[in-house]
Amino acid sequence: ELEPGNVDVGALIAELAESTSKDFESKRQRVILDVPRDLPTMYVDRVRIGQVFTNLLTNAHRYTPDGGEITVNARVDEDSLAVSVKDTGVGISVEDQPKLFERFARLNHNGDRQPGSTGLGLAITRALVELHGGTVSVKSRPGEGSEFTVRLPLTVVPFSTAPASVDEAPGQIAA
């Protein structure tokens, strides 16, 4: 179940980027935050939306090589808040993109599966975003990186109280 409240999503994104900064530093990755200070306050579940953005940042870190770049962009786009996480990582083929949001989907990148991946992170991400009335999409090309975009409605929508389509341990942040 979601526990929505008023959340400064811009401040939340900055907080999450700061809390994961040591991970980025370990690979000398540059993180660019393009997040305006005047984003509207959103009525969302802070913990669950935090889980969504943490997962996207963690994946960007995991699949971006040493010295790569990760950009987080947030903007109001018509009737939604769009937040994208773009990286200069390995990228994903068009054929593999539909599999990304399936449970236990773990793609091979150059014959190498990343350690620590359960294949649940993006399935959980999509379920949590959809519970908030939003969508998540991906644009990617092998060798050119990936861009994941979360769109959340600016208007208050009734939240679903049905369980997410993915079984999940409380408080777990999957990647």
Secondary structure as UniProt FT lines:
FT   STRAND          5..7
FT   HELIX           9..19
FT   HELIX           21..26
FT   TURN            27..28
FT   STRAND          30..34
FT   TURN            37..38
FT   STRAND          42..44
FT   HELIX           46..63
FT   TURN            66..67
FT   STRAND          69..77
FT   TURN            78..79
FT   STRAND          80..87
FT   TURN            94..96
FT   HELIX           97..99
FT   TURN            100..101
FT   TURN            103..104
FT   TURN            110..111
FT   TURN            115..116
FT   HELIX           121..131
FT   TURN            132..133
FT   STRAND          135..141
FT   TURN            142..144
FT   STRAND          145..153
FT   TURN            170..171
//
